[in-house]
Amino acid sequence: MSDDPSKSDEDAPATNSMAAFSSQLNNLTDALDMLYIKYNASGRNKFREKLPSIAKYIFGETLIKYDDDGFEDVEHRNQLEQEADDRRIDLKVTLLEIIDKSVNSGSLQFEYVGEIIDKHGAEVSQFLYADDIIERVRPGLLATIETVESKADDSVIKTETQPSLNQDETLEEPKLSEEEASILSNAVETKEVKSEPQADDVPPEIFTEKTSYKNLFNSVAIGK
């Protein structure tokens, strides 16, 4: 047996490849699709209420402070919004390729998974991979997550992903900017062509009952 733990983990087959991923993977994808960042402080605040750990990663502390306390430097605020939108797009690119690159022929790709966890951090990674996969690849990492309230340790993911919904809300998706459309298009073109249709190819109405985030982030998308 090899003494290299990464090699043994990589070679170990997974009977159910999707078991390696977080159950919130699709919800996160929908949430990012609905998020509009630029000139939309109210939308960012609503997003932050529902997904604080993701918002902290995407927006950054300074932009969040501006949203809470106000700002005087408009140019700096605009720069921070652009940087936040770049991180949002980068995370969406990760979501496009994560399933194909994390597991190959039923085997966990230890090196790639480790790179993604290191890049996005423990809290965001909980929306990407199952906790046992994170612990296998980066032992002890989840224990480092700091929670605002001591009792939130076991409920933070549930609180973030099960918000109350308004049944009267309607969906209005923001249009992709030319920059985002180009980046995501290039990411899709690099993927191996699959026989099954991808989520972007499915008419929006199919997602209506499958995921609740379409309705949830309508208010975020239109900045109400």
C-alpha positions in Angstrom: 0.0 0.0 0.0 1.3 3.5 -0.9 2.3 5.8 2.0 1.0 8.8 0.0 -2.5 9.6 1.4 -3.4 11.7 -1.7 -2.7 8.8 -4.0 -4.7 6.3 -2.0 -7.7 8.7 -1.8 -7.5 9.5 -5.5 -7.4 5.8 -6.4 -10.3 4.9 -4.1 -13.5 4.4 -6.2 -16.7 6.2 -5.2 -19.8 4.1 -5.6 -21.9 7.3 -6.0 -19.9 10.1 -7.5 -22.4 12.7 -6.6 -22.1 11.8 -3.0 -18.8 13.7 -3.1 -20.7 17.0 -3.6 -22.7 19.3 -1.3 -26.5 19.0 -1.5 -26.5 22.8 -1.9 -24.5 22.8 -5.2 -27.5 23.4 -7.4 -28.9 26.0 -5.0 -25.7 27.9 -5.0 -25.6 27.9 -8.8 -29.2 29.3 -8.9 -28.4 31.9 -6.3 -25.4 33.2 -8.2 -27.4 33.4 -11.4 -29.9 35.6 -9.6 -27.4 37.9 -8.0 -26.8 41.3 -9.5 -24.0 43.2 -7.8 -23.3 46.5 -9.5 -25.2 49.6 -8.3 -27.4 47.3 -6.3 -26.7 47.7 -2.5 -30.2 46.6 -1.6 -29.9 43.4 -3.6 -26.5 42.7 -2.1 -27.9 43.1 1.4 -30.8 40.7 0.7 -28.3 38.2 -0.6 -26.2 38.7 2.5 -29.2 38.0 4.8 -29.8 34.6 3.1 -26.2 33.5 2.3 -23.8 35.3 4.7 -20.8 33.1 4.1 -21.1 33.3 0.3 -21.7 37.0 0.5 -18.6 37.6 2.6 -16.5 35.7 0.2 -17.9 37.5 -2.9 -18.4 41.0 -1.7 -15.4 41.4 0.7 -15.4 43.2 4.0 -14.9 46.7 2.7 -17.9 46.6 0.3 -20.0 45.2 3.0 -18.9 48.0 5.3 -19.9 50.5 2.6 -23.3 48.9 2.3 -23.8 49.1 6.0 -22.3 52.5 6.9 -22.4 54.4 3.6 -19.4 55.7 1.5 -17.9 58.8 0.1 -15.5 57.4 -2.5 -17.7 56.5 -5.4 -14.8 55.4 -7.5 -13.6 53.0 -4.9 -17.1 51.6 -4.3 -17.4 51.0 -8.1 -14.0 49.2 -8.1 -15.0 47.0 -5.2 -18.3 46.1 -7.0 -16.3 45.1 -10.1 -14.0 43.0 -8.1 -16.9 41.3 -6.3 -18.6 40.6 -9.7 -15.3 39.1 -10.9 -15.4 36.7 -7.9 -19.0 35.8 -8.6 -18.2 34.9 -12.2 -15.1 33.0 -11.1 -17.2 30.9 -8.7 -19.7 30.3 -11.4 -16.9 29.0 -13.7 -15.9 26.6 -10.9 -19.5 25.4 -10.6 -19.5 24.7 -14.4 -16.5 22.3 -14.2 -16.5 21.0 -10.7 -18.4 17.8 -11.2 -16.3 16.7 -14.3 -13.0 17.6 -12.7 -13.5 16.4 -9.1 -14.4 12.8 -9.9 -13.0 10.7 -12.8 -14.3 7.2 -13.5 -15.6 7.0 -9.9 -12.3 8.1 -8.3 -11.8 11.3 -6.4 -9.3 13.7 -8.0 -7.5 14.6 -4.7 -5.3 17.3 -6.1 -8.0 19.2 -8.0 -10.4 19.1 -5.0 -7.7 20.3 -2.7 -7.0 23.3 -5.1 -10.7 24.2 -5.1 -11.0 24.0 -1.3 -7.8 26.1 -0.8 -9.0 28.7 -3.3 -12.5 29.2 -2.0 -12.1 28.5 1.7 -13.8 26.2 4.1 -17.2 27.9 4.3 -17.7 28.3 0.6 -16.4 24.7 0.1 -19.3 23.4 2.2 -21.6 24.5 -0.6 -19.4 22.6 -3.1 -18.4 19.4 -1.5 -19.7 17.0 1.2 -18.2 17.6 4.6 -16.6 14.1 4.6 -14.8 14.9 1.4 -13.5 18.2 2.7 -12.2 16.4 5.9 -10.6 13.7 3.8 -8.8 16.2 1.6 -8.1 18.9 4.2 -8.3 17.2 7.6 -9.3 19.6 10.4 -10.3 22.5 8.1 -14.0 22.6 9.0 -13.1 22.9 12.7 -11.5 26.3 11.9 -14.7 27.9 10.7 -15.7 30.7 13.0 -19.4 31.3 13.7 -21.0 34.5 15.0 -23.1 32.7 17.5 -21.8 29.7 19.4 -25.1 27.8 18.8 -24.9 28.3 15.0 -22.3 25.6 14.5 -24.8 22.9 13.6 -27.4 25.1 11.9 -25.5 27.7 9.8 -25.9 25.8 6.5 -29.6 25.0 7.2 -30.3 28.7 8.1 -28.7 29.9 4.9 -30.3 27.5 2.5 -33.9 27.3 3.8 -35.2 30.9 3.8 -38.9 31.7 3.9 -40.4 32.4 0.5 -43.0 34.8 -0.7 -45.4 32.9 -3.0 -46.4 36.1 -4.8 -42.9 36.8 -6.0 -42.2 36.6 -9.7 -38.9 35.9 -11.5 -37.0 38.3 -13.5 -33.5 37.2 -14.3 -30.7 39.8 -14.9 -29.2 39.7 -18.3 -25.6 38.6 -18.6 -23.1 41.3 -19.4 -20.9 40.9 -22.4 -17.9 40.2 -20.2 -19.7 37.5 -18.2 -21.2 35.9 -21.2 -17.8 35.7 -22.8 -16.1 34.2 -19.7 -18.8 31.6 -19.1 -19.0 30.7 -22.8 -15.3 30.0 -22.9 -15.6 27.9 -19.7 -18.4 25.8 -21.3 -16.5 25.3 -24.5 -13.6 23.7 -22.6 -15.8 21.0 -21.1 -16.3 17.6 -22.6 -19.6 17.4 -24.5 -22.1 15.4 -22.5 -25.0 13.4 -23.9 -27.3 14.9 -21.3 -28.4 18.5 -21.5 -26.8 21.0 -19.2 -28.8 23.2 -16.8 -28.3 26.2 -19.0 -30.1 24.3 -21.9 -33.2 23.6 -19.9 -36.1 26.1 -20.1 -36.4 28.2 -16.9 -39.8 26.9 -16.1 -38.4 23.4 -15.4 -36.6 24.8 -12.4 -39.7 26.3 -10.9 -40.5 23.4 -8.7 -37.1 21.9 -8.6 -35.4 24.7 -6.6 -36.8 27.5 -4.5 -33.9 29.9 -5.2 -35.5 31.2 -8.4 -38.3 32.8 -6.4 -36.0 33.8 -3.5 -33.5 35.8 -5.5 -36.1 37.6 -7.7 -36.0 40.4 -5.1 -32.2 40.3 -5.3 -32.1 40.4 -9.1 -34.3 43.5 -9.3 -32.9 45.2 -6.3 -36.1 45.5 -4.2 
